[in-house]
Amino acid sequence: MLSAADSYEEQQKEKLINTLSEKEQPGDIYGDGIINVFDVMRYKNSIVEGKDFDSAERIDANSDGAVNGKDITAVKNDILKQSKLWSYKSVPKMDGSTSAIPLEAGLKSKMLGVSYSDAKLLVSHHKTHESFQMLLSGENDMIFTVPISEDQKKAADEAG
């Protein structure tokens, strides 16, 4: 049975997911769904010419509250695969042992530019064995867990 606190937490989680899902891809100044050299050119031209942007949310690529050369650098680094600009939709699906919940919450906080407490709402872990099976089946992109057993290593090798 869900307590009032659990229900409130679920509502907060749903609200956060909706907010994050509606956010546009940081750095995609053109709004075409991809980050490329055209976004960098528009950043440079707009900053030099002092023009305002239509959507500060996606334009403030590094989420520091200002649109400047640091955003151009963040976009260039994303294009060159030196770093990644994350949106809620592009964050890898994570799971693992429950002792690793703080690690995942910390990662999501930095990746999405949200508070640690908000990021923790987005974390839901299974037991280690179940997490590993979900990784092998493709339901998760990565897991945080203790070192795997020889049987698990064999299953991973067989799964490819």
N, C-alpha and C positions, 0 to 999 in steps of 0.2 A: 504494500500500500504506500502511495506517495504521501509524504508529509507536505505541509504548507511551504516549508523551506525548499523542498525538492521541486514543487510545482513552480515556485517563484524563480528558482534557478533555471528550470527548463524554459520558462517564458523569457528570461534574460538571454539565454543561449539562442533561442529562436529569433529574438529581436536583433541580436548581434549578427547572426548569420545573414538575416535579411539585409541589414545595413551593409555588411561586407560584400554580399553578392551583388548589390546594386552599384557599388563603387566601380568606376571605370578603371581600366588598366593604367597604373601609374606610368608616366613617360610617353604614353600614346597620344601625343598632342593633336594628331590628325583625327583620332577617333576611328581608325580603320581596323582596329583589332590586332595590329602588329606594330612592333617598335623597330624603326629602321632609320636610315640616314635622312629621310625626309623630315622626320620628327626633330632630329638634331638641327637641320637647316632652319626649320621654323622657330625653334627655340632661339637660335643665334640671332636671326632676323628680328624677332619680336623683342628680345632683350635689348639689342642695339637700338632699335627704333622706339623703345619704351612703350610698346603696345600692351594692352591688357589681354588676358586670355579668356576664352569663353567658359572654360571649366577648370578652375584652379585645383580641383581635386586630383585630376589626372596629370596636371601640369607640374605640380609640386612633387616631382618624382621621388625625392628622398624624404618626403614628409616632415620637413623641418619648419614649415610655416612660411617659407619665402621661395620665390621663383627667381633663380639666379644661375650663375655658372656652375654651381654644384649640381644642379639638376641636369645640365648638359653633360657633365662628367658621369653622372649616374646612368643616363641614357646611353652614352657611348660605351660605358663598361658593360651594360646589358647586351648591346649589339655585338660587342667583341667577345662575349661569353666570359668576361672577367668577373662579373657578378650578376645577380639576377634581381630584377624588379618584380616583386611578388604581388599577385592579387589573390583573393580568397580562392578563386577557381583554379589557380595554378599551384597552390601549395600541395606538396605531396601528401598522400594519405598515410598517416602514421599510426602506429599502435605499439604495444609492447607490454612489458611487465609493469604492474601498477607503481612500482618504486621509481619508474622513469617518468612519471607524469610531470614532475617539476621541470625536467629537461625539455620535454616536448612543449610545455607551456612557455618556457623561456624562448625556444626557437620560434614558435608562432608569434609571440609578442614582437620579436625583432623583425620577422619576415613581413608581418602585416601592419606594423606600426600601431599596435594597440597595447593597452596596459597588460601587465602580467595577469591580473585578476580576470580581465576579459578573455585573454588567451586561454586561461585555465578552463573557462566555460566550454571551449572548443575541443577539449581533450577528453577522450573516452577510451580507456584501455581494457583489453581482455587479459586473461591469464597468458603466461608465456607460451605454452603449447598452442593454444588457440590462435594467438597472434602469429606464431610461426606458420601454422597451417594457412591462415588468411594471406600471409605474404606469398606462400607458394602458389596459392590459387589466383593471385593477382588482385585480391580485394584491398591489399595494402601495398604501398610503394616502398615503405621502410618500417623497420621495427627497432625498438630499444629493448635489449634483453641481455641476460647473462650469456656467456659463450655457449654455443650450441653443442649438443651431444653428437657422437659419431653417427647415430641413427638419423638425427636431423640433418646432418651434413650429407649423408647418403640420399635422403629424400630430396634435399635441395639440388644435388647433382642430377638426380633423375628427372626433376621438374624443369631442369634447364636453367 
